[in-house]
């Protein structure tokens, strides 16, 4: 069982700082995957988890969408 699978179902924060999904956040049990699975989040709450501003989250989101939109359109 992967550590994020274990911590998704338990209230204990993960201490595995070498995990590639580990983030320094008390909000999401220290796992980006578990945090993302919590449901819709505001730009501010995402920024709080990663220690960045909501504007930076918006910039990252726009860049990601610009990269995946062409591949989505090509697969239609």
N, C-alpha and C positions, 0 to 999 in steps of 0.2 A: 504494500500500500504506500502510495506517495504521501509525503507529509501534508500537502494541501488537501488531500482526500480525508486524512485523519482530522485535521483542524476545521474542516468544513462542518463536521458533525459534532465537534466538542467545543466547549466554551474556553478552552485553554489557548493562550497565544503561543505561536510557534517560536522556538528559540534557534532554529536552524538558519543561522545567518549566511551560510554558504549556499543555500538554495537560490536558484536563479530567480525565483518568484518572491523572495523575501524583501519586504520593505519596512522601513522604520516607522511603523504606525500602530498606535494602540486601538485605532478604529476598526481595523480589518483583520485582527488576529495575526498581523505581520505577513499576510500573504496577498499578493496582487490578484491571484485567481479567486480566492475566497471573497475579497473585496468587490471584484467585478461582478460576482454572482449574486450580490446582495440586492440587485435591482437598479432601477433608474437612480442616478445621482446627479446633483447639480455640479456645474463647473467648479463652484467654490468648494464643495465637499471633496471632489477629486483632487483639487489643488491642495487642500489641507492634508490629505493622505500622503501626497508626494512632496509636500513642502515647496510648492510653486504657486504662482498666482493663477486666478481663474482665467486671466487673459492669456497666459502661457499655455494653459490647458486648451483653450480655444484655438490657439495657433497650431498646436500639435495635432488637434483633431482635424483642422482644415488640411494640413499637409498629408495626413494619413488618408483622408477621403479623396484627395486629388490623386493619390497613388493607386487606390483600389478602384475608383470609378472607371478608369479605362479598361481594366481587366473584367469588370462586371459587364460593361457594354459589349466587349468582344466575345463574351460567352453567351450572349443571347442568340 
